[in-house]
Amino acid sequence: MVNLRIPGPTPIPKDVLQTSAAPMMNHRGPEFAQIIRRVTDGLNWVFGTNSDVLSLTTSGTGGLETAVVNTLSPGDKVLACSIGSFGDRLRSIAKTYGAEIESYAVEWGEAIDPAEVGRRLDADKDIKAVMVTHNETSTGVTNPLEAIAKEVRSRDRLIIVDAVSSMSSVPCPAERWGLDVVVSGSQKGWMVPPGLAFVWLSERAWAANAEAKMPRFYFDAAKTRDSLEKLQNPWTPAMTVYYSMDKAFELMRAEGLEGIFTRHEAAGNYTRERVKSLGLKLVPVDERYASNTVTAIWWPEGVDGKAISKKAREEHGVVLGGGQGKLEGKIFRIGHLGYFQHSDLVEALDVVEKLLAEARYPPRPLSQRGQPPRCHRRTAVPRIESSPGGERRGGCGSRAYGCRRPAPFERVQNAIVPLHERTQASGLGRSPFVLPWDGLQRLTIPARTLGGNFRRIARLWYVRLVYLRRTNAGGFPE
């Protein structure tokens, strides 16, 4: 099975996939109208709005085009804030439709400075709107949107937000943060296939819509709003994606928004820590702004990143995200948004570590060559400590990395008891592993010390454990 670790389209839960296979129905009939109502209520819940979020059959880019053409006129001056590929795309859309662009771009990997946004707005009173990407998946950076919005709102300008890859995965309450136009896409954290874009407009944005002169037909927000009042779409909708959204909201409500945000935060923290433990460098310059939906990592110098990504896909079934634009071939990205398991991240990073090791990165000291590698899952599996003066060991049994330290330590560490009678009876002779009870719950013996008899002795430990539990002999605690 493919482990899809790109930041969209994302994996889909089995229940949601099955729901999408439901038969067609009348897209203007009462049954589909109920689905539209439930999906819209779910969108309002996630966006944090009291007015309805619009849904359009298009991609996230179509949603961004909807945001631009429904609030601006040709010649309007716009402050376009860009921190990566998708910020550049939003700027290009506005420029294509005739907006006058004031560009505020930072180095890829950095975040927008809210204070600088305020200074630029103060310096140019003609700027009508500010465009900003909340979560830039090309660099793995999340902008401080709440602070940016505060600077914009205090100066009475519109703020148009690309929240395609953030909404439903990280906090982005549209009304509470004072946002005006917010766009998201179904293929990201919503756990459904591509095909729908979601656009919300504030009261100020609807006032701007009444005066906007940019040409629009299919992406006319007013037509979409009028149709939604009748629980319909102005055009034929992507019905199967609506089916999927309806089911996905059941899963999302069961988890709760706080649960969703906490899960994504934990995934981001784990991925970043594991990446740093491999000696790799994150693309975000300031880790405070590192994304919890995608982690962007620099390939080490001298490593053919494209070749490693190809090998990961073809030999291990792990699909990594590549770099975009000027970062192509220089970085890789690991998506962790929407539907995923922690084990998916562990597997993907295991494969990355294995392939980097095969590419001789990092180079191992001469003194360690020919020895088995250290256990690589320090950040994922708790270590099992030895008694004072002994070694510290952890075992993972990872097939992806070929770790030689077996996992049974974790299962038998509480079963270490005196064994000399049992080992003598088995013909092994008096065991060199006669251990006192005191402190045994924190004691393990390194696998190398046990040698080839490890599995046999482990089985004897287990037999001894069962006997003691049944007889409560030897002072073994219940």
LONU-791006 format. One line per 4 residues: their letters; for each residue z, x, y of N, C-alpha, C. Coordinates in steps of 0.001 Angstrom, whole numbers. Each point is the difference from the previous one (the first is absolute). Layout:
N
a	Z,X,Y,Z,X,Y,Z,X,Y  ...
***
This chain:
478
mvnl	0,848,-1201,0,-848,1201,0,880,1246  -791,-356,991,-129,793,1217,1236,-172,878  504,1115,496,1100,1,960,-622,159,1380  -206,-1114,694,-711,-9,1276,975,318,1131
ripg	-98,1216,542,938,455,1028,-696,184,1337  -926,-868,329,-623,17,1314,686,-1060,856  -80,131,1336,683,-966,867,-802,-1272,250  -713,-469,-990,-730,-1246,85,-1463,195,-343
ptpi	-567,-922,-797,675,-1135,-634,1097,459,-964  1020,-814,-124,1167,359,-783,24,-772,-1323  802,478,-971,111,-737,-1264,485,-1428,209  -326,-855,-953,311,-1431,109,835,-422,-1198
pkdv	1095,-743,227,806,-472,-1134,-819,-873,-944  354,47,-1263,-757,-733,-1020,-29,-1494,296  1117,-572,418,46,-1437,306,-970,-356,1118  -87,880,992,-892,-250,1129,-1453,85,-448
lqts	-312,978,-836,-1367,121,-516,-415,-1236,-794  916,-479,-831,-314,-1185,-801,-214,-1220,881  778,-117,1050,-148,-1131,914,-1357,19,693  -492,1202,300,-1281,102,707,-1176,-481,-852
aapm	228,-162,-1300,-1071,-460,-892,-45,-1521,-125  779,-700,816,13,-1467,-54,-1371,-560,393  -336,-1195,-464,-1312,-586,310,-158,-291,1494  -1247,-109,423,-289,-380,1378,394,-1459,240
mnhr	247,-296,1272,308,-1378,406,-685,-246,1336  86,-1204,481,-579,-353,1293,755,727,1105  -664,916,708,688,789,1024,365,-829,1231  -439,-1254,45,416,-889,1084,763,-1214,-551
gpef	452,125,-1228,737,-1087,-629,1512,158,143  774,-996,-421,1451,18,181,717,1072,-824  -542,342,-1182,659,1017,-827,-34,1373,678  -1169,363,513,-95,1304,662,732,-18,1341
aqii	62,-1148,631,756,-113,1259,1475,341,-217  550,-411,-1129,1395,337,-302,183,1506,-181  -996,637,-620,79,1454,-171,-51,694,1361  -894,-443,874,-89,586,1339,1327,-137,737
rrvt	642,-1160,-131,1274,-208,688,1081,942,-531  75,136,-1327,1018,889,-578,-261,1461,380  -1260,406,-38,-320,1385,357,312,261,1468  -343,-945,867,280,170,1428,1501,63,258
dgln	778,-835,-684,1459,65,158,542,1360,-444  -576,535,-1083,422,1321,-455,-342,1078,1014  -1174,-88,589,-395,969,1022,923,-73,1209  320,-1203,427,910,-155,1140,1359,639,-302
wvfg	449,-142,-1235,1294,577,-422,-27,1528,82  -1067,605,-498,-71,1455,-5,-261,548,1399  -887,-627,753,-285,448,1364,1183,-247,938  889,-890,-372,1143,-319,862,-409,-813,1217
tnsd	-802,-1035,-229,-524,-789,1113,297,-1487,-205  27,-722,1100,157,-1455,-34,-1341,-706,95  -1002,663,546,-1356,-562,39,-793,559,-1172  -1064,-703,-370,-725,325,-1226,-814,1288,111
vlsl	16,754,-1091,-861,1162,-167,-1346,-487,-534  -1084,492,567,-1337,-370,-440,-412,872,-1179  -773,-557,-914,-556,774,-1109,-1508,-154,17  -694,1136,-100,-1459,14,43,-534,723,-1234
ttsg	-1126,-462,-504,-625,657,-1141,-792,1197,507  649,1163,-69,-593,1251,457,927,1135,-410  -371,1206,347,841,1162,-268,977,211,1156  855,1005,-130,911,325,1096,-755,370,1262
tggl	-1128,691,-152,-808,370,1168,-535,-1240,697  -382,-1019,-779,-411,-1268,611,1129,-626,780  1226,129,-497,1154,-507,735,194,735,1314  -218,1315,2,132,772,1238,-1081,-403,1006
etav	-1208,-247,-496,-1067,-459,892,355,-1362,593  609,-849,-800,463,-1304,490,1008,184,1128  920,950,-166,1026,236,1019,-624,432,1323  -1001,847,-68,-615,546,1213,-826,-1057,721
vntl	-931,-652,-719,-958,-876,676,637,-1293,489  1163,-349,-496,636,-1252,422,997,177,1135  184,1227,480,973,214,1085,-569,794,1167  -1183,611,-169,-534,876,1038,-1379,-446,452
spgd	-394,518,1140,-1346,-216,545,-658,1357,220  -1339,42,-4,-672,1266,311,459,528,1362  301,1296,42,469,604,1240,1506,67,119  736,-741,-820,1466,95,24,436,1410,-388
kvla	996,500,690,493,1345,-283,1104,-79,-1047  -94,849,-1019,926,-37,-1131,529,1404,-255  1315,102,-221,614,1256,-414,-6,21,-1531  -850,853,-581,-137,80,-1453,823,1180,-510
csig	1082,-309,-712,894,1027,-536,-412,303,-1438  -331,1253,-265,-475,356,-1331,762,1191,-550  407,-126,-1275,655,1109,-688,-738,348,-1295  -1205,-571,-182,-724,264,-1236,-1292,-791,-85
sfgd	-521,-90,-1195,-1312,-603,-237,-62,-1462,408  1051,-768,-307,-60,-1434,274,283,-319,1463  727,865,685,122,-148,1446,-1340,240,674  -735,983,-512,-1350,253,522,-913,-1194,-257
rlrs	163,-640,-1159,-848,-1156,-322,256,-1152,965  1251,-286,291,326,-1087,926,-559,289,1387  87,1249,418,-567,396,1293,-1514,-202,5  -663,328,-1109,-1454,-145,-84,-427,-1463,67
iakt	787,-877,-609,-324,-1431,53,9,-493,1442  1070,349,723,96,-438,1401,-1131,586,845  -338,1257,-240,-1078,643,766,-1344,-654,-304  -224,-363,-1260,-1260,-639,-403,-222,-1310,744
ygae	1068,-747,256,-106,-1283,688,102,123,1516  -3,1226,509,-105,168,1446,1282,247,740  1109,209,-685,1247,306,699,-55,1410,571  682,202,1115,130,1337,585,1228,663,-633
iesy	-183,1136,-605,1046,599,-816,716,1120,749  1300,-106,72,875,1104,392,649,491,-1293  -334,1205,-424,427,481,-1306,1292,798,92  938,-345,-867,1222,787,-177,56,372,-1482
avew	-456,1203,-314,-44,461,-1383,886,1221,-163  713,51,-1108,851,1143,-315,-543,686,-1239  508,1176,-286,-414,713,-1208,343,-826,-1233  -903,-1,-965,238,-758,-1232,1233,566,-713
geai	938,-871,-268,1286,392,-569,1140,-258,962  -340,-228,1266,1016,-320,1009,11,-1501,265  1045,-455,690,148,-1408,361,-162,-171,1507  -268,-1229,403,-130,-320,1421,1372,84,675
dpae	14,541,1200,1227,76,804,76,-1244,887  976,-878,-222,80,-1221,823,104,291,1491  723,1041,363,152,337,1420,-1348,370,624  -846,676,-762,-1322,356,511,-857,-1250,202
vgrr	149,-976,-877,-702,-1269,190,423,-635,1324  1302,-9,265,498,-558,1252,-536,741,1208  -44,1329,-69,-506,786,1124,-1471,-300,269  -785,-129,-1048,-1432,-272,182,-230,-1394,571
ldad	811,-963,-405,-122,-1358,555,394,-14,1472  1030,766,350,415,71,1410,-1063,664,860  -704,982,-606,-995,748,762,-1289,-779,201  -244,-1009,-803,-1248,-759,103,299,-1499,-152
kdik	74,-680,1110,340,-1433,-6,-1133,-870,-519  -1200,580,-163,-1139,-795,-460,-21,-175,-1515  844,723,-724,17,-131,-1460,515,-1383,-373  -826,-730,-740,359,-1373,-372,760,-67,-1323
avmv	-354,873,-942,584,-90,-1342,188,1396,-589  938,67,-931,258,1225,-756,-285,-293,-1467  -764,874,-655,-297,-147,-1427,686,1133,-755  667,-346,-1086,741,1015,-746,27,-365,-1479
thne	-46,1022,-841,150,-180,-1441,1467,164,-350  568,-965,-703,1410,105,-381,189,1069,-1063  -751,-121,-1092,146,931,-1126,-1363,625,-295  -142,1283,317,-1273,698,-151,-79,619,-1391
tstg	-752,-649,-898,-38,474,-1381,-778,1301,-151  -846,364,948,-765,1242,-128,882,1225,172  1157,-154,652,906,1129,222,1403,-246,-553  275,-1217,-467,1325,-304,-519,1065,-55,1077
vtnp	-368,-470,1190,922,-67,1138,163,-1454,435  1246,-392,265,303,-1328,542,446,149,1446  -723,-617,908,349,87,1418,1283,-770,312  770,436,1010,1193,-743,437,-421,-1246,788
leai	-480,-993,-719,-660,-1141,634,930,-798,899  1233,-211,-442,915,-799,822,185,630,1374  165,1325,50,187,688,1286,-1283,-25,822  -1146,140,-647,-1276,-65,718,-194,-1383,611
akev	279,-1031,-804,-160,-1374,480,916,-285,1191  1180,578,-15,934,-207,1120,-582,564,1290  -628,1180,-79,-619,592,1193,-1155,-863,494  -789,-528,-918,-1164,-802,379,433,-1345,570
rsrd	930,-647,-673,417,-1343,419,699,28,1362  767,1049,254,711,86,1285,-951,157,1181  -1247,370,-289,-1013,161,1058,-1024,-1127,-41  289,-1029,-785,-813,-1205,-58,-1456,275,-386
rlii	-176,824,-1038,-1341,225,-557,-19,-535,-1436  -1193,-244,-507,-148,-439,-1391,128,1190,-948  542,-243,-1181,27,1030,-1034,-638,-553,-1267  -1053,688,-449,-759,-377,-1195,356,990,-1106
vdav	454,-516,-1136,577,855,-1040,-783,-109,-1302  -397,1165,-501,-542,104,-1357,1193,184,-934  380,-1088,-690,1087,42,-981,-552,-245,-1401  -1249,427,-220,-673,-275,-1270,818,535,-1169
ssms	523,1230,115,697,614,-1125,1518,19,155  516,-669,1015,1452,-22,200,599,-1379,-246  -643,-1028,504,541,-1348,-140,156,-356,-1478  1165,-483,-359,417,-390,-1349,594,1163,-783
svpc	0,1215,567,573,1151,-697,1118,660,793  -137,26,1312,1030,551,887,245,-1012,1113  1152,53,653,297,-995,1039,-1027,13,1133  -471,-1199,358,-917,-166,1126,95,-1441,509
paer	1174,-403,509,170,-1384,469,-746,-225,1314  -1101,-714,-58,-918,-99,1135,650,-593,1247  685,-1116,-153,585,-649,1175,1193,776,539  856,478,-875,1207,692,451,-332,1299,720
wgld	-1056,680,-409,-385,1248,652,-907,-216,1200  -354,-1242,282,-824,-281,1171,-1448,431,-142  -551,-120,-1199,-1400,357,-221,-899,-1169,400  -1267,283,283,-914,-1056,439,-1065,-349,-1043
vvvs	-633,1002,-587,-971,-244,-1062,348,945,-1156  148,-565,-1185,391,800,-1167,-956,-339,-1140  -512,1054,-653,-1006,-164,-1052,489,654,-1289  -238,-675,-1134,279,602,-1301,-1120,-378,-968
gsqk	31,622,-1205,-1047,-238,-986,576,-212,-1384  -631,-862,-775,563,-432,-1282,90,1111,-1027  -824,1046,116,-94,1018,-1057,1092,1057,85  945,-133,908,1027,1028,188,1310,-427,-676
gwmv	1017,-275,784,1305,-294,-578,176,-1410,-515  -1018,-816,119,126,-1402,-389,-215,-222,-1501  -443,1035,-706,-134,-43,-1473,-1111,-938,-476  -1065,-103,780,-1136,-844,-378,-1291,772,257
ppgl	-1134,-501,-487,-1271,714,200,-434,-8,1467  -971,849,340,-593,-50,1346,-698,-1325,236  -166,-344,1259,-771,-1206,300,532,-838,1143  1281,158,347,568,-780,1105,610,933,1044
afvw	-192,-359,1265,680,661,1110,900,-1030,672  1135,463,511,979,-886,624,188,430,1452  -125,-956,909,61,299,1428,954,-978,668  954,564,748,922,-851,764,-155,313,1479
lser	-19,-1054,825,-95,137,1453,1209,-656,658  577,701,958,1116,-553,775,-536,-981,1039  898,-646,721,-423,-918,1061,-784,746,1070  441,1220,334,-733,797,994,-1389,348,-513
awaa	-104,278,-1305,-1306,327,-564,-920,-1212,17  540,-1190,-262,-837,-1205,49,-459,-278,1434  851,336,988,-428,-143,1395,-1143,961,303  88,1228,-539,-1089,964,185,-1248,-458,-727
naea	182,-676,-1143,-1134,-489,-767,-824,-1002,799  671,-810,794,-711,-1009,792,-920,634,1033  278,1250,387,-797,677,1028,-904,1085,-587  177,343,-1274,-747,1103,-604,-1488,-326,-82
kmpr	-834,987,337,-1445,-219,58,-770,797,-1047  678,773,-842,-733,729,-1035,-635,-984,-968  -1227,274,-451,-691,-951,-888,686,-104,-1357  20,-1192,-532,608,-229,-1315,-539,-1311,-564
fyfd	-140,-44,-1287,-375,-1240,-679,847,-146,-1262  -297,824,-1011,773,-87,-1246,1474,317,247  269,950,897,1371,433,254,638,-734,1186  -387,-1218,234,565,-791,1103,1371,-529,-408
aakt	1047,539,608,1373,-383,-366,290,-1451,337  -578,-513,1087,254,-1387,385,-562,-965,-1045  -1182,302,-537,-554,-838,-1062,886,38,-1246  489,1182,-322,865,134,-1178,1298,-776,191
rdsl	564,75,1200,1232,-751,278,-237,-1503,-84  -1114,-473,542,-290,-1437,-44,-176,-476,-1438  -660,809,-819,-173,-377,-1410,1327,19,-741  870,958,329,1289,97,-675,859,-1232,265
eklq	-151,-592,1168,751,-1225,292,-369,-1115,-978  -1209,74,-563,-437,-966,-1027,183,564,-1404  682,1179,-96,217,712,-1269,-1328,318,-679  -900,516,826,-1301,431,-490,-368,1332,649
npwt	-1121,571,-449,-602,1174,624,-1299,-433,660  -390,675,1092,-1276,-383,615,-1193,354,-882  161,1011,-877,-1061,441,-897,526,-36,-1437  -878,222,-954,421,6,-1395,967,1164,-237
pamt	1209,-272,-467,999,1066,-137,-75,698,-1360  673,1149,-78,154,709,-1278,1097,-711,-789  -380,-1038,-726,977,-901,-606,904,705,-1017  -593,894,-801,812,659,-1029,1065,905,619
vyys	-269,537,1189,1017,822,666,1130,-893,518  -342,-1198,440,1046,-964,372,857,-354,-1213  -639,-201,-1145,783,-256,-1219,1001,1138,-235  -516,1221,130,844,1176,-230,1142,73,1005
mdka	-299,-256,1265,1043,32,1035,1096,-1019,-288  -412,-1175,-444,967,-1052,-307,993,468,-1064  -507,671,-1031,866,510,-1066,801,1209,468  -634,875,770,690,1196,464,1209,-344,866
felm	-104,-1067,773,1133,-381,841,1201,-447,-836  -246,-543,-1176,1122,-322,-893,770,1262,-360  -726,1073,-311,643,1266,-351,696,611,1207  -630,-82,1160,579,596,1202,1260,-729,441
raeg	-15,-1316,-75,1201,-756,389,1144,269,-976  -332,200,-1279,1047,295,-974,663,1343,304  -790,958,467,558,1321,338,663,-1,1365  -512,-780,934,548,-47,1356,-538,1135,853
legi	-119,-244,1316,-557,1017,879,840,1273,3  1317,-149,53,845,1197,22,-154,794,-1293  -104,-713,-1120,-218,681,-1273,-1322,742,-16  -1038,-616,554,-1314,637,60,57,1262,851
ftrh	619,-115,1183,69,1150,900,835,1128,-603  1080,-354,-660,860,1013,-618,-735,716,-1128  -754,-751,-789,-758,606,-1100,-1030,993,526  -693,-359,1058,-994,909,567,655,1231,633
eaag	1146,-199,619,703,1147,583,432,976,-1091  513,-533,-1114,423,861,-1106,-1193,749,-585  -1138,-685,-120,-1198,653,-539,-467,1124,916  23,-260,1305,-396,1039,947,914,1205,-52
nytr	1310,-256,-63,967,1104,-57,-182,825,-1263  -158,-674,-1137,-173,729,-1263,-1257,862,37  -1112,-598,435,-1263,728,-13,63,1223,902  563,-151,1184,81,1141,928,890,1113,-563
ervk	1147,-379,-563,904,1017,-542,-629,713,-1188  -673,-738,-832,-638,621,-1170,-1116,946,445  -774,-432,996,-1087,836,502,561,1297,573  1049,-95,781,584,1205,590,599,910,-1057
slgl	517,-592,-1090,562,820,-1073,-1081,817,-708  -1256,-425,134,-1117,746,-582,-487,1098,937  611,105,1169,-431,999,967,-1198,-416,814  -342,-1308,-31,-1141,-502,756,440,-480,1380
klvp	-940,-88,903,281,-356,1389,-522,-1396,317  826,-795,648,-402,-1340,421,-895,76,1225  -928,-955,119,-856,-64,1179,783,-437,1236  896,-1005,-75,771,-371,1193,784,1185,554
vder	-160,251,1286,684,1126,636,1491,-267,97  360,-1222,349,1393,-414,112,277,-1013,-1107  871,364,-925,228,-854,-1156,646,-1333,367  553,-114,1191,564,-1288,430,-1075,-1080,35
yasn	-1248,425,193,-1098,-949,106,-876,-18,-1254  494,588,-1083,-752,-21,-1254,-46,-1416,-556  -1144,-384,-499,-219,-1372,-470,722,-261,-1313  482,-1231,-147,589,-441,-1264,-1002,-739,-878
tvta	-1270,-14,410,-1024,-645,-822,-998,1000,-582  -86,1178,602,-921,1031,-510,518,1362,451  -92,961,-902,411,1360,324,-1232,892,-5  -212,700,1118,-1140,909,137,505,1432,-122
iwwp	-687,801,-841,452,1350,-335,-1148,984,152  291,1160,580,-1004,1052,106,-207,668,-1356  -1243,230,-374,-267,843,-1154,357,1437,361  566,760,-914,294,1402,295,-1283,798,229
egvd	107,1055,786,-1151,860,237,-467,619,-1317  -1299,65,-161,-552,607,-1193,-114,-939,-1180  402,-1257,178,-67,-984,-1074,-1147,-969,286  -816,-262,-1020,-1108,-944,139,539,-1411,-219
gkai	358,-665,1088,613,-1318,-91,-907,-1033,-630  -1284,42,321,-925,-974,-573,-93,155,-1511  24,1245,-473,-71,233,-1443,1261,-511,-698  1156,192,639,1250,-475,-593,21,-1524,-25
skka	-447,-633,1081,-39,-1467,35,-926,-544,-1081  -1128,664,-196,-944,-429,-1034,612,131,-1389  695,1105,-232,633,219,-1293,1123,-1000,-239  755,-305,1059,1073,-988,-125,-559,-1359,-401
reeh	-1138,-352,580,-608,-1300,-291,-617,-41,-1394  -759,1023,-347,-766,-23,-1241,835,324,-1228  996,868,133,765,428,-1168,1358,-680,-123  545,-490,1124,1348,-572,-37,62,-1443,495
gvvl	-1115,-529,506,-8,-1384,459,785,-235,1264  227,1045,795,724,-122,1266,-1000,147,1140  -118,-1038,826,-956,3,1100,754,274,1297  -241,1170,575,640,394,1258,-916,-342,1167
gggq	597,-293,1145,-780,-214,1208,-408,1340,593  -1210,72,528,-477,1227,623,185,-37,1504  -400,1081,651,60,58,1456,-1195,-699,620  155,-452,1239,-1077,-685,707,-365,781,1249
gkle	-1266,-101,391,-436,665,1215,203,1500,-74  634,557,1010,176,1455,60,1019,523,-1004  699,-903,-690,955,424,-1027,-583,-72,-1408  -1263,-339,-122,-618,-92,-1323,51,1345,-717
gkif	496,-31,-1226,109,1211,-794,1208,859,319  750,-363,1040,1146,805,416,1339,-615,-410  1,-1325,-205,1246,-680,-351,-247,-949,-1169  1081,-442,-598,-76,-1131,-922,1097,-984,365
righ	-185,-1240,-425,947,-1051,377,459,-757,-1238  1262,-376,11,570,-803,-1076,471,-1314,597  -651,-1078,-405,375,-1316,499,1174,-569,-774  934,-605,700,1135,-683,-627,330,-1245,822
lgyf	-927,-950,-72,191,-1259,724,-434,-1159,-879  632,-1137,247,-322,-1185,-771,632,34,-1367  -826,-136,-1044,489,-71,-1376,-75,1376,-650  1147,561,-327,57,1289,-695,1363,117,-656
qhsd	87,900,-978,1251,345,-655,354,1434,363  1299,312,-39,417,1368,275,-652,973,-986  -160,-437,-1238,-603,864,-1013,-1443,364,360  -702,-864,754,-1357,322,431,-5,1225,914
lvea	993,68,887,101,1136,912,386,1261,-753  937,-141,-943,423,1154,-802,-1187,565,-768  -772,-876,-639,-1151,460,-777,-1018,706,883  -307,-603,1158,-1002,594,884,428,1389,458
ldvv	1259,148,352,475,1295,478,151,998,-1142  319,-487,-1200,-3,876,-1179,-1387,615,-197  -1017,-838,112,-1368,475,-203,-383,987,1094  349,-294,1249,-297,926,1093,655,1351,-268
ekll	1257,-21,-401,693,1260,-268,-646,757,-1158  -354,-730,-1039,-622,639,-1159,-1317,669,391  -837,-720,750,-1304,543,366,119,1138,1007  983,-76,883,230,1126,908,462,1230,-775
aear	828,-221,-1019,448,1132,-827,-1177,632,-732  -901,-841,-490,-1189,532,-662,-877,768,979  40,-415,1275,-757,717,1031,776,1204,526  1129,313,-684,851,1138,340,659,-158,1361
yppr	415,-1241,287,779,-218,1210,1284,-727,-371  1172,444,497,151,1261,726,-17,1179,-950  -409,1197,450,5,1167,-886,1416,279,-471  164,281,-1306,1330,250,-537,306,1487,35
plsq	1241,362,280,372,1417,-11,-286,623,-1357  -277,1304,0,-310,691,-1240,1113,-148,-1019  1260,-17,481,1138,-87,-907,50,-1315,-755  -702,-1048,526,52,-1315,-633,-1247,-313,-817
rgqp	-1006,856,62,-1230,-293,-715,228,110,-1496  -555,-938,-718,205,-48,-1438,1196,-830,-396  818,-431,993,1145,-851,-286,-385,-1449,269  670,-935,-652,-301,-1407,274,401,-355,1422
prch	-742,-887,647,312,-378,1382,1310,-752,91  586,61,1195,1224,-759,226,-278,-1483,-81  1023,-765,-358,-171,-1454,-73,-424,-510,1364  -1055,-808,55,-630,-378,1261,489,-1316,548
rrta	891,-684,-698,370,-1343,473,1400,-6,581  292,1028,763,1338,114,575,308,-1159,930  -1036,-465,719,236,-1058,963,-19,-1382,-630  -460,-108,-1241,-126,-1312,-627,1071,-239,-1052
vpri	448,1062,-689,945,-160,-1093,1246,814,300  1181,-597,-20,1216,752,287,181,1149,-983  493,1114,506,278,1122,-884,1241,-286,-837  47,648,-1152,1176,-82,-856,702,1340,93
essp	1221,8,458,666,1253,284,709,540,-1232  164,1307,-16,712,639,-1094,1441,237,402  764,512,-923,1367,381,282,11,1223,893  1126,320,651,61,1168,882,-486,1248,-720
gger	-865,745,686,-526,1225,-569,-1257,-201,-815  -337,-1254,-315,-1194,-260,-802,-1207,-221,880  -1139,-283,-615,-1232,-223,737,-80,-1432,501  -816,-202,1026,-312,-1349,470,-1395,-329,-488
rggc	-104,-1066,-748,-1294,-338,-575,-285,-1473,195  -1274,-347,56,-405,-1397,-11,-1237,-110,-848  -163,-1070,-692,-1177,-139,-855,-776,-1240,349  -1300,62,-78,-801,-1162,376,-961,-420,-1099
gsra	-421,935,-823,-939,-357,-1055,-1327,-505,508  -404,405,1210,-1230,-522,582,-1220,525,-751  -825,-909,-491,-1221,402,-680,-1043,503,986  49,-525,1239,-994,416,987,167,1483,334
ygcr	1224,483,71,232,1378,415,230,922,-1183  302,-565,-1167,253,823,-1163,1364,651,30  977,-672,613,1342,571,105,585,198,-1398  597,1158,-246,507,309,-1333,1442,-426,-188
rpap	615,-513,1013,1394,-375,-126,104,-1470,-353  488,-314,-1159,-38,-1385,-463,1032,-872,692  -350,-1280,104,864,-954,666,1269,-361,-752  137,220,-1327,1191,-486,-688,1323,468,591
ferv	31,1041,816,1253,386,630,660,-1184,682  -831,-792,702,555,-1110,754,586,-1061,-911  -541,-97,-1223,465,-1044,-895,1219,415,-819  165,1313,-194,1073,424,-907,1109,760,708
qnai	-76,131,1337,976,851,651,1426,-516,-175  176,-1298,-186,1342,-538,-177,436,-9,-1464  -841,535,-873,306,-39,-1424,331,1369,-565  257,986,870,296,1349,-471,1454,43,-474
vplh	213,210,-1288,1330,-7,-602,71,1141,-1005  1201,390,-457,82,1064,-1009,-847,-329,-1219  -772,997,-469,-978,-257,-1045,138,926,-1208  1032,847,-66,-19,1033,-1023,24,-576,-1412
ertq	743,-1125,-209,13,-563,-1349,-1389,-535,-369  -624,-733,922,-1277,-627,-297,-1093,1047,-220  -19,1052,806,-1050,1007,-154,180,807,-1267  1270,247,-397,222,704,-1257,-539,-821,-1175
asgl	274,-1313,35,-447,-866,-1087,-1519,-53,-75  -648,192,1123,-1457,-85,7,-660,1299,-404  803,1057,-239,-572,1266,-423,-355,918,1144  326,-403,1243,-303,851,1139,1042,1099,179
grsp	1148,-106,-742,1094,941,230,847,-449,1154  1039,724,285,895,-390,1088,-755,31,1321  50,-1093,687,-779,-132,1218,545,898,1103  -860,690,718,462,759,1172,267,-902,1190
fvlp	-169,-1327,-176,143,-915,1127,1260,-836,-142  1119,625,-429,1264,-711,-103,577,-83,1392  169,-1224,501,344,-202,1401,1270,-823,139  869,331,920,1182,-825,273,-422,-1293,668
wdgl	868,-1035,-88,-346,-1280,617,63,42,1516  941,748,575,212,-7,1441,-1293,351,729  -407,-859,880,-1166,263,840,-1335,-143,-691  -27,-572,-1219,-1252,-38,-731,-1019,-952,617
qrlt	463,-982,797,-949,-965,570,-917,645,1027  330,1199,466,-864,683,966,-617,1259,-600  -31,87,-1331,-422,1220,-650,-1308,-181,-758  -906,932,181,-1191,49,-853,-226,1439,-421
ipar	-832,187,-1018,-360,1333,-461,-1491,162,227  -432,1112,626,-1436,178,261,-820,-66,-1281  -1210,-531,117,-846,-174,-1174,-341,1327,-656  -171,1029,810,-347,1291,-583,1112,525,-909
tlgg	1277,-260,390,1122,466,-794,-6,-653,-1372  -349,-1285,-37,8,-719,-1267,-1142,425,-914  -1090,446,588,-1120,485,-800,-603,-1088,-859  -488,377,-1169,-720,-928,-854,874,-1052,-637
nfrr	1337,196,34,885,-979,-627,398,-1116,959  -589,-25,1201,475,-953,1000,-87,-1449,-470  -1165,-400,-516,-166,-1407,-375,923,-366,-1156  168,918,-947,869,-290,-1133,1443,-167,447
iarl	435,887,883,1379,-80,481,185,-1246,861  -1018,-347,806,107,-1205,827,184,-1233,-862  -719,-49,-1146,171,-1141,-895,1415,-37,-558  543,1160,-312,1382,50,-500,985,-466,1060
wyvr	-264,379,1256,869,-488,1080,-5,-1527,28  -1221,-562,-156,-106,-1449,47,752,-642,-1163  -122,560,-1212,738,-536,-1146,1491,75,259  458,1120,530,1414,171,300,464,-1030,1031
lvyl	-849,-238,1001,338,-973,1041,178,-1392,-586  -937,-406,-868,97,-1319,-622,1275,-101,-826  316,1038,-753,1211,-12,-831,1243,-147,861  65,761,1101,1181,-61,852,127,-1351,684
rrtn	-1132,-569,390,79,-1309,648,484,-1064,-971  -389,102,-1262,414,-1002,-988,1465,159,-387  474,1241,-57,1383,244,-460,955,269,1136  -542,193,1220,811,398,1155,817,1236,-332
aggf	-596,914,-797,695,1226,-393,-261,1116,988  845,1020,-31,-227,1186,788,217,-207,1485  602,-1122,405,260,-215,1415,-1233,-283,816  -1106,-461,-618,-1213,-304,723,207,-1254,836
pe	-254,55,1291,313,-1164,881,-927,-1164,-261  579,-1201,122,-818,-1198,-128,-748,-227,1300
***
